């Protein structure tokens, strides 16, 4: 079997290489499932029948939403200020262009 190509070795071995490649995927799926089940059990034990724990989570969530809203308002104010500045620069450029056109017309023969 030493002189066979890798594909021929897989066929000669009855496809065992393919099965070995799938095993790590199955192990990963089982491990992640066990972690998910563990987290579900933990959350049930942690929060079932404990309204103060749920209220704490609600407060943390409300605080987070307030921070996000504050950040978004700050960004909106900055964007508004940038837009106003760009508008003012465009006005100044228009004034300079108009002045330049008037000067060119007055100097034309």
C-alpha positions in Angstrom: 0.0 0.0 0.0 3.1 2.3 0.2 3.2 2.8 -3.6 -0.4 3.8 -3.9 -1.5 7.4 -4.3 -3.3 9.1 -1.3 -6.7 8.8 -3.0 -6.0 5.1 -3.7 -5.0 4.5 0.0 -8.3 6.0 1.1 -10.2 3.7 -1.2 -8.1 0.7 -0.1 -8.6 1.5 3.6 -12.4 1.5 3.1 -12.8 5.2 3.4 -11.5 5.4 7.0 -9.6 8.6 6.3 -12.9 10.4 5.5 -14.4 9.1 8.7 -11.4 10.4 10.7 -11.8 13.8 9.2 -15.4 14.0 10.3 -14.7 12.9 13.8 -13.3 16.3 15.0 -16.4 18.1 13.6 -18.6 15.7 15.6 -16.5 16.3 18.7 -16.8 20.1 18.3 -20.5 19.9 17.8 -21.0 17.8 20.9 -18.8 20.0 23.0 -20.6 23.2 21.8 -23.9 21.5 22.5 -22.8 20.6 26.0 -21.7 24.2 26.7 -25.0 25.5 25.4 -27.0 23.1 27.6 -24.8 24.1 30.6 -25.4 27.8 30.0 -29.2 27.2 29.8 -29.2 25.2 33.0 -27.0 27.9 34.7 -29.3 30.7 33.6 -32.4 28.8 34.9 -30.7 28.2 38.2 -29.4 31.8 38.4 -32.6 33.6 37.4 -35.6 31.4 38.1 -37.6 32.7 41.0 -35.2 35.6 41.6 -36.9 38.8 40.4 -34.0 41.0 41.8 -31.6 39.2 39.5 -33.9 39.9 36.5 -34.3 43.5 37.6 -30.5 43.9 37.7 -30.3 42.6 34.2 -33.0 45.0 33.1 -31.1 47.9 34.7 -27.8 46.9 33.0 -29.6 46.7 29.7 -31.3 50.1 30.2 -27.9 51.6 31.1 -26.3 50.2 28.0 -29.1 51.5 25.8 -28.8 54.9 27.3 -25.0 54.9 26.6 -25.6 53.8 23.0 -28.2 56.5 22.5 -25.9 59.1 24.0 -23.1 58.0 21.7 -25.3 58.2 18.7 -26.5 61.7 19.6 -22.9 62.8 20.0 -22.0 61.4 16.6 -25.1 63.1 15.1 -24.1 66.4 16.6 -20.5 66.0 15.2 -21.9 65.2 11.7 -24.2 68.2 11.8 -21.3 70.5 12.7 -19.3 69.0 9.9 -22.2 69.5 7.5 -22.6 73.2 8.6 -18.9 73.8 8.2 -18.9 72.3 4.7 -22.0 74.4 3.8 -20.2 77.6 5.0 -17.1 76.7 3.0 -19.2 76.1 -0.1 -20.8 79.6 0.4 -17.4 81.2 0.7 -16.3 79.4 -2.4 -19.4 80.6 -4.3 -18.8 84.2 -3.1 -15.2 84.1 -4.3 -16.3 82.6 -7.7 -19.0 85.3 -8.1 -16.5 88.1 -7.2 -14.0 86.6 -9.6 -16.6 86.5 -12.4 -17.6 90.1 -11.7 -14.0 91.2 -11.7 -13.4 89.4 -15.0 -16.5 91.0 -16.6 -15.5 94.5 -15.5 -12.0 94.1 -16.9 -13.2 92.7 -20.2 -12.9 95.2 -23.1 
